[in-house]
Amino acid sequence: MKKVDLAIIGGGRAGLAAAISAYDQGIKSLVIFEKDDHLGGILFQCIHSGFGLQEFKEQLSGPEYAER
């Protein structure tokens, strides 16, 4: 079993935001547990832009945001 500093349950928008925030705060060893075969949750259904302004300083669609 691999030891990590942080475990995040759910790879949707909130889980991804938590992972980005943790990384920015210096936590480099983390794992995201996700039931689907891809991260992003409902973001994959949101094809309009408007995601990622705070994190990436550009507008992304839901799938683009999830891939980052």
PQR file of N, CA, C, O and H, with PARSE charges and radii, in Angstrom:
ATOM      1  N   MET A   1       0.840  -1.171   0.000 -0.4000 1.5000
ATOM      2  CA  MET A   1       0.000   0.000   0.000 -0.0000 2.0000
ATOM      3  C   MET A   1       0.892   1.243   0.000  0.5500 1.7000
ATOM      4  O   MET A   1       1.855   1.336   0.760 -0.5500 1.4000
ATOM      5  N   LYS A   2       0.549   2.184  -0.863 -0.4000 1.5000
ATOM      6  CA  LYS A   2       1.301   3.421  -0.975 -0.0000 2.0000
ATOM      7  C   LYS A   2       0.757   4.459   0.013  0.5500 1.7000
ATOM      8  O   LYS A   2      -0.456   4.646   0.112 -0.5500 1.4000
ATOM      9  H   LYS A   2      -0.234   2.109  -1.480  0.4000 1.0000
ATOM     10  N   LYS A   3       1.639   5.122   0.730 -0.4000 1.5000
ATOM     11  CA  LYS A   3       1.236   6.150   1.684 -0.0000 2.0000
ATOM     12  C   LYS A   3       1.184   7.507   0.984  0.5500 1.7000
ATOM     13  O   LYS A   3       2.116   7.881   0.273 -0.5500 1.4000
ATOM     14  H   LYS A   3       2.625   4.971   0.650  0.4000 1.0000
ATOM     15  N   VAL A   4       0.088   8.241   1.190 -0.4000 1.5000
ATOM     16  CA  VAL A   4      -0.077   9.582   0.632 -0.0000 2.0000
ATOM     17  C   VAL A   4      -0.445  10.543   1.750  0.5500 1.7000
ATOM     18  O   VAL A   4      -0.893  10.124   2.818 -0.5500 1.4000
ATOM     19  H   VAL A   4      -0.669   7.937   1.768  0.4000 1.0000
ATOM     20  N   ASP A   5      -0.255  11.834   1.499 -0.4000 1.5000
ATOM     21  CA  ASP A   5      -0.581  12.855   2.490 -0.0000 2.0000
ATOM     22  C   ASP A   5      -2.053  13.237   2.484  0.5500 1.7000
ATOM     23  O   ASP A   5      -2.575  13.704   3.496 -0.5500 1.4000
ATOM     24  H   ASP A   5       0.109  12.174   0.631  0.4000 1.0000
ATOM     25  N   LEU A   6      -2.728  13.044   1.354 -0.4000 1.5000
ATOM     26  CA  LEU A   6      -4.122  13.461   1.239 -0.0000 2.0000
ATOM     27  C   LEU A   6      -4.876  12.517   0.320  0.5500 1.7000
ATOM     28  O   LEU A   6      -4.385  12.164  -0.752 -0.5500 1.4000
ATOM     29  H   LEU A   6      -2.304  12.665   0.532  0.4000 1.0000
ATOM     30  N   ALA A   7      -6.064  12.109   0.734 -0.4000 1.5000
ATOM     31  CA  ALA A   7      -6.969  11.310  -0.099 -0.0000 2.0000
ATOM     32  C   ALA A   7      -8.228  12.138  -0.337  0.5500 1.7000
ATOM     33  O   ALA A   7      -8.847  12.632   0.605 -0.5500 1.4000
ATOM     34  H   ALA A   7      -6.464  12.396   1.605  0.4000 1.0000
ATOM     35  N   ILE A   8      -8.597  12.281  -1.598 -0.4000 1.5000
ATOM     36  CA  ILE A   8      -9.782  13.041  -1.975 -0.0000 2.0000
ATOM     37  C   ILE A   8     -10.794  12.068  -2.548  0.5500 1.7000
ATOM     38  O   ILE A   8     -10.482  11.291  -3.450 -0.5500 1.4000
ATOM     39  H   ILE A   8      -8.094  11.879  -2.364  0.4000 1.0000
ATOM     40  N   ILE A   9     -12.011  12.114  -2.018 -0.4000 1.5000
ATOM     41  CA  ILE A   9     -13.073  11.229  -2.472 -0.0000 2.0000
ATOM     42  C   ILE A   9     -13.918  11.988  -3.491  0.5500 1.7000
ATOM     43  O   ILE A   9     -14.593  12.957  -3.144 -0.5500 1.4000
ATOM     44  H   ILE A   9     -12.265  12.745  -1.285  0.4000 1.0000
ATOM     45  N   GLY A  10     -13.881  11.553  -4.728 -0.4000 1.5000
ATOM     46  CA  GLY A  10     -14.656  12.179  -5.790 -0.0000 2.0000
ATOM     47  C   GLY A  10     -13.800  13.051  -6.676  0.5500 1.7000
ATOM     48  O   GLY A  10     -13.099  13.942  -6.197 -0.5500 1.4000
ATOM     49  H   GLY A  10     -13.332  10.766  -5.010  0.4000 1.0000
ATOM     50  N   GLY A  11     -13.857  12.796  -7.965 -0.4000 1.5000
ATOM     51  CA  GLY A  11     -13.068  13.539  -8.935 -0.0000 2.0000
ATOM     52  C   GLY A  11     -13.878  14.526  -9.745  0.5500 1.7000
ATOM     53  O   GLY A  11     -13.536  14.827 -10.889 -0.5500 1.4000
ATOM     54  H   GLY A  11     -14.427  12.072  -8.354  0.4000 1.0000
ATOM     55  N   GLY A  12     -14.961  15.037  -9.155 -0.4000 1.5000
ATOM     56  CA  GLY A  12     -15.741  16.078  -9.825 -0.0000 2.0000
ATOM     57  C   GLY A  12     -15.090  17.440  -9.625  0.5500 1.7000
ATOM     58  O   GLY A  12     -13.932  17.535  -9.218 -0.5500 1.4000
ATOM     59  H   GLY A  12     -15.239  14.792  -8.226  0.4000 1.0000
ATOM     60  N   ARG A  13     -15.842  18.482  -9.913 -0.4000 1.5000
ATOM     61  CA  ARG A  13     -15.304  19.848  -9.823 -0.0000 2.0000
ATOM     62  C   ARG A  13     -14.741  20.151  -8.445  0.5500 1.7000
ATOM     63  O   ARG A  13     -13.645  20.702  -8.340 -0.5500 1.4000
ATOM     64  H   ARG A  13     -16.782  18.405 -10.243  0.4000 1.0000
ATOM     65  N   ALA A  14     -15.460  19.806  -7.390 -0.4000 1.5000
ATOM     66  CA  ALA A  14     -14.986  20.095  -6.031 -0.0000 2.0000
ATOM     67  C   ALA A  14     -13.730  19.287  -5.694  0.5500 1.7000
ATOM     68  O   ALA A  14     -12.796  19.812  -5.088 -0.5500 1.4000
ATOM     69  H   ALA A  14     -16.350  19.359  -7.476  0.4000 1.0000
ATOM     70  N   GLY A  15     -13.712  18.022  -6.084 -0.4000 1.5000
ATOM     71  CA  GLY A  15     -12.540  17.193  -5.821 -0.0000 2.0000
ATOM     72  C   GLY A  15     -11.309  17.690  -6.561  0.5500 1.7000
ATOM     73  O   GLY A  15     -10.206  17.695  -6.015 -0.5500 1.4000
ATOM     74  H   GLY A  15     -14.471  17.596  -6.576  0.4000 1.0000
ATOM     75  N   LEU A  16     -11.504  18.113  -7.818 -0.4000 1.5000
ATOM     76  CA  LEU A  16     -10.387  18.648  -8.593 -0.0000 2.0000
ATOM     77  C   LEU A  16      -9.901  19.972  -8.006  0.5500 1.7000
ATOM     78  O   LEU A  16      -8.697  20.216  -7.935 -0.5500 1.4000
ATOM     79  H   LEU A  16     -12.400  18.109  -8.262  0.4000 1.0000
ATOM     80  N   ALA A  17     -10.828  20.820  -7.588 -0.4000 1.5000
ATOM     81  CA  ALA A  17     -10.446  22.092  -6.963 -0.0000 2.0000
ATOM     82  C   ALA A  17      -9.685  21.845  -5.667  0.5500 1.7000
ATOM     83  O   ALA A  17      -8.718  22.547  -5.370 -0.5500 1.4000
ATOM     84  H   ALA A  17     -11.807  20.622  -7.646  0.4000 1.0000
ATOM     85  N   ALA A  18     -10.117  20.850  -4.895 -0.4000 1.5000
ATOM     86  CA  ALA A  18      -9.408  20.504  -3.655 -0.0000 2.0000
ATOM     87  C   ALA A  18      -7.993  20.024  -3.954  0.5500 1.7000
ATOM     88  O   ALA A  18      -7.054  20.381  -3.242 -0.5500 1.4000
ATOM     89  H   ALA A  18     -10.903  20.281  -5.137  0.4000 1.0000
ATOM     90  N   ALA A  19      -7.835  19.225  -4.994 -0.4000 1.5000
ATOM     91  CA  ALA A  19      -6.508  18.728  -5.365 -0.0000 2.0000
ATOM     92  C   ALA A  19      -5.596  19.866  -5.816  0.5500 1.7000
ATOM     93  O   ALA A  19      -4.423  19.910  -5.448 -0.5500 1.4000
ATOM     94  H   ALA A  19      -8.598  18.936  -5.572  0.4000 1.0000
ATOM     95  N   ILE A  20      -6.137  20.782  -6.610 -0.4000 1.5000
ATOM     96  CA  ILE A  20      -5.340  21.932  -7.070 -0.0000 2.0000
ATOM     97  C   ILE A  20      -4.937  22.795  -5.890  0.5500 1.7000
ATOM     98  O   ILE A  20      -3.784  23.215  -5.795 -0.5500 1.4000
ATOM     99  H   ILE A  20      -7.091  20.747  -6.909  0.4000 1.0000
ATOM    100  N   SER A  21      -5.865  23.063  -4.994 -0.4000 1.5000
ATOM    101  CA  SER A  21      -5.576  23.878  -3.813 -0.0000 2.0000
ATOM    102  C   SER A  21      -4.527  23.213  -2.923  0.5500 1.7000
ATOM    103  O   SER A  21      -3.603  23.872  -2.447 -0.5500 1.4000
ATOM    104  H   SER A  21      -6.802  22.722  -5.071  0.4000 1.0000
ATOM    105  N   ALA A  22      -4.672  21.926  -2.705 -0.4000 1.5000
ATOM    106  CA  ALA A  22      -3.702  21.192  -1.881 -0.0000 2.0000
ATOM    107  C   ALA A  22      -2.315  21.237  -2.519  0.5500 1.7000
ATOM    108  O   ALA A  22      -1.316  21.433  -1.826 -0.5500 1.4000
ATOM    109  H   ALA A  22      -5.423  21.391  -3.092  0.4000 1.0000
ATOM    110  N   TYR A  23      -2.253  21.057  -3.830 -0.4000 1.5000
ATOM    111  CA  TYR A  23      -0.978  21.098  -4.547 -0.0000 2.0000
ATOM    112  C   TYR A  23      -0.331  22.479  -4.403  0.5500 1.7000
ATOM    113  O   TYR A  23       0.869  22.595  -4.153 -0.5500 1.4000
ATOM    114  H   TYR A  23      -3.064  20.898  -4.393  0.4000 1.0000
ATOM    115  N   ASP A  24      -1.144  23.509  -4.564 -0.4000 1.5000
ATOM    116  CA  ASP A  24      -0.642  24.880  -4.437 -0.0000 2.0000
ATOM    117  C   ASP A  24      -0.128  25.177  -3.030  0.5500 1.7000
ATOM    118  O   ASP A  24       0.726  26.044  -2.843 -0.5500 1.4000
ATOM    119  H   ASP A  24      -2.118  23.415  -4.767  0.4000 1.0000
ATOM    120  N   GLN A  25      -0.653  24.451  -2.045 -0.4000 1.5000
ATOM    121  CA  GLN A  25      -0.232  24.640  -0.658 -0.0000 2.0000
ATOM    122  C   GLN A  25       0.920  23.718  -0.263  0.5500 1.7000
ATOM    123  O   GLN A  25       1.317  23.674   0.902 -0.5500 1.4000
ATOM    124  H   GLN A  25      -1.346  23.746  -2.197  0.4000 1.0000
ATOM    125  N   GLY A  26       1.453  22.983  -1.237 -0.4000 1.5000
ATOM    126  CA  GLY A  26       2.640  22.180  -0.987 -0.0000 2.0000
ATOM    127  C   GLY A  26       2.422  20.694  -0.813  0.5500 1.7000
ATOM    128  O   GLY A  26       3.389  19.961  -0.604 -0.5500 1.4000
ATOM    129  H   GLY A  26       1.130  23.019  -2.183  0.4000 1.0000
ATOM    130  N   ILE A  27       1.197  20.224  -0.892 -0.4000 1.5000
ATOM    131  CA  ILE A  27       0.930  18.788  -0.774 -0.0000 2.0000
ATOM    132  C   ILE A  27       1.113  18.159  -2.151  0.5500 1.7000
ATOM    133  O   ILE A  27       0.302  18.377  -3.051 -0.5500 1.4000
ATOM    134  H   ILE A  27       0.412  20.820  -1.062  0.4000 1.0000
ATOM    135  N   LYS A  28       2.155  17.395  -2.309 -0.4000 1.5000
ATOM    136  CA  LYS A  28       2.481  16.797  -3.608 -0.0000 2.0000
ATOM    137  C   LYS A  28       2.084  15.326  -3.689  0.5500 1.7000
ATOM    138  O   LYS A  28       2.023  14.762  -4.781 -0.5500 1.4000
ATOM    139  H   LYS A  28       2.814  17.218  -1.578  0.4000 1.0000
ATOM    140  N   SER A  29       1.815  14.702  -2.543 -0.4000 1.5000
ATOM    141  CA  SER A  29       1.465  13.285  -2.503 -0.0000 2.0000
ATOM    142  C   SER A  29      -0.020  13.154  -2.168  0.5500 1.7000
ATOM    143  O   SER A  29      -0.416  13.208  -1.004 -0.5500 1.4000
ATOM    144  H   SER A  29       1.865  15.161  -1.656  0.4000 1.0000
ATOM    145  N   LEU A  30      -0.839  12.980  -3.221 -0.4000 1.5000
ATOM    146  CA  LEU A  30      -2.274  12.847  -2.995 -0.0000 2.0000
ATOM    147  C   LEU A  30      -2.860  11.856  -3.983  0.5500 1.7000
ATOM    148  O   LEU A  30      -2.262  11.544  -5.013 -0.5500 1.4000
ATOM    149  H   LEU A  30      -0.517  12.936  -4.167  0.4000 1.0000
ATOM    150  N   VAL A  31      -4.031  11.374  -3.647 -0.4000 1.5000
ATOM    151  CA  VAL A  31      -4.748  10.450  -4.525 -0.0000 2.0000
ATOM    152  C   VAL A  31      -6.207  10.893  -4.577  0.5500 1.7000
ATOM    153  O   VAL A  31      -6.775  11.331  -3.576 -0.5500 1.4000
ATOM    154  H   VAL A  31      -4.517  11.627  -2.811  0.4000 1.0000
ATOM    155  N   ILE A  32      -6.805  10.771  -5.770 -0.4000 1.5000
ATOM    156  CA  ILE A  32      -8.228  11.064  -5.954 -0.0000 2.0000
ATOM    157  C   ILE A  32      -8.934   9.748  -6.258  0.5500 1.7000
ATOM    158  O   ILE A  32      -8.578   9.052  -7.208 -0.5500 1.4000
ATOM    159  H   ILE A  32      -6.344  10.415  -6.583  0.4000 1.0000
ATOM    160  N   PHE A  33      -9.930   9.412  -5.455 -0.4000 1.5000
ATOM    161  CA  PHE A  33     -10.737   8.217  -5.699 -0.0000 2.0000
ATOM    162  C   PHE A  33     -11.979   8.635  -6.477  0.5500 1.7000
ATOM    163  O   PHE A  33     -12.746   9.485  -6.025 -0.5500 1.4000
ATOM    164  H   PHE A  33     -10.220   9.977  -4.683  0.4000 1.0000
ATOM    165  N   GLU A  34     -12.172   8.038  -7.640 -0.4000 1.5000
ATOM    166  CA  GLU A  34     -13.292   8.380  -8.515 -0.0000 2.0000
ATOM    167  C   GLU A  34     -13.954   7.102  -9.013  0.5500 1.7000
ATOM    168  O   GLU A  34     -13.270   6.161  -9.414 -0.5500 1.4000
ATOM    169  H   GLU A  34     -11.549   7.347  -8.007  0.4000 1.0000
ATOM    170  N   LYS A  35     -15.283   7.067  -8.987 -0.4000 1.5000
ATOM    171  CA  LYS A  35     -16.006   5.860  -9.414 -0.0000 2.0000
ATOM    172  C   LYS A  35     -16.036   5.682 -10.931  0.5500 1.7000
ATOM    173  O   LYS A  35     -16.109   4.555 -11.419 -0.5500 1.4000
ATOM    174  H   LYS A  35     -15.839   7.831  -8.660  0.4000 1.0000
ATOM    175  N   ASP A  36     -15.981   6.788 -11.681 -0.4000 1.5000
ATOM    176  CA  ASP A  36     -15.994   6.696 -13.141 -0.0000 2.0000
ATOM    177  C   ASP A  36     -14.588   6.465 -13.674  0.5500 1.7000
ATOM    178  O   ASP A  36     -13.614   6.513 -12.921 -0.5500 1.4000
ATOM    179  H   ASP A  36     -15.922   7.704 -11.284  0.4000 1.0000
ATOM    180  N   ASP A  37     -14.487   6.217 -14.957 -0.4000 1.5000
ATOM    181  CA  ASP A  37     -13.173   5.972 -15.566 -0.0000 2.0000
ATOM    182  C   ASP A  37     -12.479   7.262 -16.013  0.5500 1.7000
ATOM    183  O   ASP A  37     -11.441   7.213 -16.673 -0.5500 1.4000
ATOM    184  H   ASP A  37     -15.278   6.178 -15.568  0.4000 1.0000
ATOM    185  N   HIS A  38     -13.053   8.415 -15.652 -0.4000 1.5000
ATOM    186  CA  HIS A  38     -12.441   9.714 -15.959 -0.0000 2.0000
ATOM    187  C   HIS A  38     -12.770  10.703 -14.842  0.5500 1.7000
ATOM    188  O   HIS A  38     -13.754  10.539 -14.121 -0.5500 1.4000
ATOM    189  H   HIS A  38     -13.896   8.454 -15.116  0.4000 1.0000
ATOM    190  N   LEU A  39     -11.944  11.715 -14.713 -0.4000 1.5000
ATOM    191  CA  LEU A  39     -12.197  12.770 -13.732 -0.0000 2.0000
ATOM    192  C   LEU A  39     -13.106  13.828 -14.344  0.5500 1.7000
ATOM    193  O   LEU A  39     -13.230  13.924 -15.565 -0.5500 1.4000
ATOM    194  H   LEU A  39     -11.145  11.848 -15.298  0.4000 1.0000
ATOM    195  N   GLY A  40     -13.730  14.609 -13.495 -0.4000 1.5000
ATOM    196  CA  GLY A  40     -14.526  15.731 -13.978 -0.0000 2.0000
ATOM    197  C   GLY A  40     -15.984  15.688 -13.606  0.5500 1.7000
ATOM    198  O   GLY A  40     -16.654  16.721 -13.613 -0.5500 1.4000
ATOM    199  H   GLY A  40     -13.629  14.531 -12.503  0.4000 1.0000
ATOM    200  N   GLY A  41     -16.500  14.501 -13.276 -0.4000 1.5000
ATOM    201  CA  GLY A  41     -17.909  14.405 -12.888 -0.0000 2.0000
ATOM    202  C   GLY A  41     -18.830  15.023 -13.922  0.5500 1.7000
ATOM    203  O   GLY A  41     -18.718  14.737 -15.114 -0.5500 1.4000
ATOM    204  H   GLY A  41     -15.956  13.662 -13.270  0.4000 1.0000
ATOM    205  N   ILE A  42     -19.731  15.863 -13.468 -0.4000 1.5000
ATOM    206  CA  ILE A  42     -20.724  16.486 -14.350 -0.0000 2.0000
ATOM    207  C   ILE A  42     -20.103  17.496 -15.321  0.5500 1.7000
ATOM    208  O   ILE A  42     -20.760  17.936 -16.265 -0.5500 1.4000
ATOM    209  H   ILE A  42     -19.822  16.095 -12.500  0.4000 1.0000
ATOM    210  N   LEU A  43     -18.843  17.860 -15.090 -0.4000 1.5000
ATOM    211  CA  LEU A  43     -18.185  18.798 -16.005 -0.0000 2.0000
ATOM    212  C   LEU A  43     -18.196  18.299 -17.441  0.5500 1.7000
ATOM    213  O   LEU A  43     -18.211  19.103 -18.374 -0.5500 1.4000
ATOM    214  H   LEU A  43     -18.309  17.503 -14.324  0.4000 1.0000
ATOM    215  N   PHE A  44     -18.187  16.994 -17.630 -0.4000 1.5000
ATOM    216  CA  PHE A  44     -18.178  16.453 -18.985 -0.0000 2.0000
ATOM    217  C   PHE A  44     -19.486  16.700 -19.719  0.5500 1.7000
ATOM    218  O   PHE A  44     -19.551  16.544 -20.938 -0.5500 1.4000
ATOM    219  H   PHE A  44     -18.175  16.341 -16.872  0.4000 1.0000
ATOM    220  N   GLN A  45     -20.530  17.085 -18.990 -0.4000 1.5000
ATOM    221  CA  GLN A  45     -21.805  17.420 -19.613 -0.0000 2.0000
ATOM    222  C   GLN A  45     -21.927  18.918 -19.872  0.5500 1.7000
ATOM    223  O   GLN A  45     -22.867  19.354 -20.536 -0.5500 1.4000
ATOM    224  H   GLN A  45     -20.478  17.212 -18.000  0.4000 1.0000
ATOM    225  N   CYS A  46     -20.991  19.708 -19.357 -0.4000 1.5000
ATOM    226  CA  CYS A  46     -21.035  21.174 -19.466 -0.0000 2.0000
ATOM    227  C   CYS A  46     -20.107  21.632 -20.578  0.5500 1.7000
ATOM    228  O   CYS A  46     -18.915  21.842 -20.354 -0.5500 1.4000
ATOM    229  H   CYS A  46     -20.227  19.353 -18.817  0.4000 1.0000
ATOM    230  N   ILE A  47     -20.657  21.787 -21.780 -0.4000 1.5000
ATOM    231  CA  ILE A  47     -19.800  22.139 -22.907 -0.0000 2.0000
ATOM    232  C   ILE A  47     -19.649  23.650 -23.073  0.5500 1.7000
ATOM    233  O   ILE A  47     -18.877  24.105 -23.917 -0.5500 1.4000
ATOM    234  H   ILE A  47     -21.625  21.617 -21.962  0.4000 1.0000
ATOM    235  N   HIS A  48     -20.385  24.436 -22.269 -0.4000 1.5000
ATOM    236  CA  HIS A  48     -20.217  25.885 -22.352 -0.0000 2.0000
ATOM    237  C   HIS A  48     -18.918  26.310 -21.662  0.5500 1.7000
ATOM    238  O   HIS A  48     -18.390  25.574 -20.828 -0.5500 1.4000
ATOM    239  H   HIS A  48     -21.012  24.066 -21.584  0.4000 1.0000
ATOM    240  N   SER A  49     -18.408  27.483 -22.002 -0.4000 1.5000
ATOM    241  CA  SER A  49     -17.175  27.973 -21.385 -0.0000 2.0000
ATOM    242  C   SER A  49     -17.508  28.698 -20.080  0.5500 1.7000
ATOM    243  O   SER A  49     -18.675  28.934 -19.768 -0.5500 1.4000
ATOM    244  H   SER A  49     -18.837  28.081 -22.679  0.4000 1.0000
ATOM    245  N   GLY A  50     -16.488  29.039 -19.341 -0.4000 1.5000
ATOM    246  CA  GLY A  50     -16.684  29.765 -18.088 -0.0000 2.0000
ATOM    247  C   GLY A  50     -15.999  29.094 -16.913  0.5500 1.7000
ATOM    248  O   GLY A  50     -15.985  29.649 -15.814 -0.5500 1.4000
ATOM    249  H   GLY A  50     -15.540  28.848 -19.594  0.4000 1.0000
ATOM    250  N   PHE A  51     -15.435  27.924 -17.116 -0.4000 1.5000
ATOM    251  CA  PHE A  51     -14.718  27.233 -16.060 -0.0000 2.0000
ATOM    252  C   PHE A  51     -13.245  27.644 -16.099  0.5500 1.7000
ATOM    253  O   PHE A  51     -12.722  27.988 -17.159 -0.5500 1.4000
ATOM    254  H   PHE A  51     -15.446  27.473 -18.009  0.4000 1.0000
ATOM    255  N   GLY A  52     -12.591  27.609 -14.967 -0.4000 1.5000
ATOM    256  CA  GLY A  52     -11.146  27.782 -14.915 -0.0000 2.0000
ATOM    257  C   GLY A  52     -10.637  29.198 -14.827  0.5500 1.7000
ATOM    258  O   GLY A  52      -9.427  29.415 -14.879 -0.5500 1.4000
ATOM    259  H   GLY A  52     -13.016  27.330 -14.105  0.4000 1.0000
ATOM    260  N   LEU A  53     -11.523  30.172 -14.694 -0.4000 1.5000
ATOM    261  CA  LEU A  53     -11.055  31.553 -14.653 -0.0000 2.0000
ATOM    262  C   LEU A  53     -10.140  31.815 -13.466  0.5500 1.7000
ATOM    263  O   LEU A  53      -9.098  32.452 -13.623 -0.5500 1.4000
ATOM    264  H   LEU A  53     -12.506  29.995 -14.651  0.4000 1.0000
ATOM    265  N   GLN A  54     -10.505  31.341 -12.292 -0.4000 1.5000
ATOM    266  CA  GLN A  54      -9.672  31.570 -11.109 -0.0000 2.0000
ATOM    267  C   GLN A  54      -8.404  30.739 -11.144  0.5500 1.7000
ATOM    268  O   GLN A  54      -7.325  31.245 -10.834 -0.5500 1.4000
ATOM    269  H   GLN A  54     -11.352  30.823 -12.165  0.4000 1.0000
ATOM    270  N   GLU A  55      -8.514  29.485 -11.512 -0.4000 1.5000
ATOM    271  CA  GLU A  55      -7.379  28.585 -11.455 -0.0000 2.0000
ATOM    272  C   GLU A  55      -6.385  28.791 -12.596  0.5500 1.7000
ATOM    273  O   GLU A  55      -5.175  28.762 -12.376 -0.5500 1.4000
ATOM    274  H   GLU A  55      -9.390  29.073 -11.763  0.4000 1.0000
ATOM    275  N   PHE A  56      -6.885  28.997 -13.808 -0.4000 1.5000
ATOM    276  CA  PHE A  56      -6.018  29.017 -14.984 -0.0000 2.0000
ATOM    277  C   PHE A  56      -6.018  30.350 -15.735  0.5500 1.7000
ATOM    278  O   PHE A  56      -5.298  30.507 -16.721 -0.5500 1.4000
ATOM    279  H   PHE A  56      -7.869  29.021 -13.988  0.4000 1.0000
ATOM    280  N   LYS A  57      -6.815  31.301 -15.275 -0.4000 1.5000
ATOM    281  CA  LYS A  57      -6.880  32.642 -15.882 -0.0000 2.0000
ATOM    282  C   LYS A  57      -7.311  32.610 -17.348  0.5500 1.7000
ATOM    283  O   LYS A  57      -6.918  33.469 -18.137 -0.5500 1.4000
ATOM    284  H   LYS A  57      -7.399  31.174 -14.473  0.4000 1.0000
ATOM    285  N   GLU A  58      -8.114  31.621 -17.700 -0.4000 1.5000
ATOM    286  CA  GLU A  58      -8.696  31.547 -19.035 -0.0000 2.0000
ATOM    287  C   GLU A  58      -9.996  30.767 -18.963  0.5500 1.7000
ATOM    288  O   GLU A  58     -10.197  29.968 -18.049 -0.5500 1.4000
ATOM    289  H   GLU A  58      -8.433  30.923 -17.059  0.4000 1.0000
ATOM    290  N   GLN A  59     -10.886  30.998 -19.932 -0.4000 1.5000
ATOM    291  CA  GLN A  59     -12.160  30.295 -19.956 -0.0000 2.0000
ATOM    292  C   GLN A  59     -12.004  28.943 -20.626  0.5500 1.7000
ATOM    293  O   GLN A  59     -11.442  28.827 -21.715 -0.5500 1.4000
ATOM    294  H   GLN A  59     -10.723  31.647 -20.675  0.4000 1.0000
ATOM    295  N   LEU A  60     -12.516  27.920 -19.946 -0.4000 1.5000
ATOM    296  CA  LEU A  60     -12.451  26.554 -20.457 -0.0000 2.0000
ATOM    297  C   LEU A  60     -13.839  25.946 -20.442  0.5500 1.7000
ATOM    298  O   LEU A  60     -14.690  26.361 -19.654 -0.5500 1.4000
ATOM    299  H   LEU A  60     -12.973  28.015 -19.061  0.4000 1.0000
ATOM    300  N   SER A  61     -14.080  24.965 -21.304 -0.4000 1.5000
ATOM    301  CA  SER A  61     -15.317  24.190 -21.212 -0.0000 2.0000
ATOM    302  C   SER A  61     -15.153  23.194 -20.063  0.5500 1.7000
ATOM    303  O   SER A  61     -14.051  23.015 -19.545 -0.5500 1.4000
ATOM    304  H   SER A  61     -13.389  24.629 -21.944  0.4000 1.0000
ATOM    305  N   GLY A  62     -16.237  22.558 -19.675 -0.4000 1.5000
ATOM    306  CA  GLY A  62     -16.164  21.567 -18.609 -0.0000 2.0000
ATOM    307  C   GLY A  62     -15.138  20.471 -18.873  0.5500 1.7000
ATOM    308  O   GLY A  62     -14.305  20.197 -18.009 -0.5500 1.4000
ATOM    309  H   GLY A  62     -17.132  22.704 -20.096  0.4000 1.0000
ATOM    310  N   PRO A  63     -15.177  19.829 -20.057 -0.5600 1.5000
ATOM    311  CA  PRO A  63     -14.180  18.788 -20.342  0.2800 2.0000
ATOM    312  C   PRO A  63     -12.746  19.311 -20.362  0.5500 1.7000
ATOM    313  O   PRO A  63     -11.832  18.623 -19.908 -0.5500 1.4000
ATOM    314  N   GLU A  64     -12.540  20.520 -20.884 -0.4000 1.5000
ATOM    315  CA  GLU A  64     -11.187  21.097 -20.890 -0.0000 2.0000
ATOM    316  C   GLU A  64     -10.688  21.324 -19.469  0.5500 1.7000
ATOM    317  O   GLU A  64      -9.529  21.053 -19.153 -0.5500 1.4000
ATOM    318  H   GLU A  64     -13.282  21.079 -21.253  0.4000 1.0000
ATOM    319  N   TYR A  65     -11.589  21.831 -18.607 -0.4000 1.5000
ATOM    320  CA  TYR A  65     -11.231  22.066 -17.211 -0.0000 2.0000
ATOM    321  C   TYR A  65     -10.875  20.749 -16.523  0.5500 1.7000
ATOM    322  O   TYR A  65      -9.889  20.669 -15.791 -0.5500 1.4000
ATOM    323  H   TYR A  65     -12.530  22.052 -18.864  0.4000 1.0000
ATOM    324  N   ALA A  66     -11.670  19.741 -16.760 -0.4000 1.5000
ATOM    325  CA  ALA A  66     -11.441  18.436 -16.128 -0.0000 2.0000
ATOM    326  C   ALA A  66     -10.113  17.828 -16.556  0.5500 1.7000
ATOM    327  O   ALA A  66      -9.439  17.184 -15.752 -0.5500 1.4000
ATOM    328  H   ALA A  66     -12.472  19.806 -17.354  0.4000 1.0000
ATOM    329  N   GLU A  67      -9.733  18.025 -17.812 -0.4000 1.5000
ATOM    330  CA  GLU A  67      -8.484  17.455 -18.317 -0.0000 2.0000
ATOM    331  C   GLU A  67      -7.245  18.112 -17.718  0.5500 1.7000
ATOM    332  O   GLU A  67      -6.190  17.483 -17.631 -0.5500 1.4000
ATOM    333  H   GLU A  67     -10.281  18.547 -18.465  0.4000 1.0000
ATOM    334  N   ARG A  68      -7.365  19.364 -17.309 -0.4000 1.5000
ATOM    335  CA  ARG A  68      -6.216  20.055 -16.727 -0.0000 2.0000
ATOM    336  C   ARG A  68      -5.906  19.487 -15.368  0.5500 1.7000
ATOM    337  O   ARG A  68      -4.967  19.938 -14.711 -0.5500 1.4000
ATOM    338  H   ARG A  68      -8.222  19.874 -17.379  0.4000 1.0000
TER
END
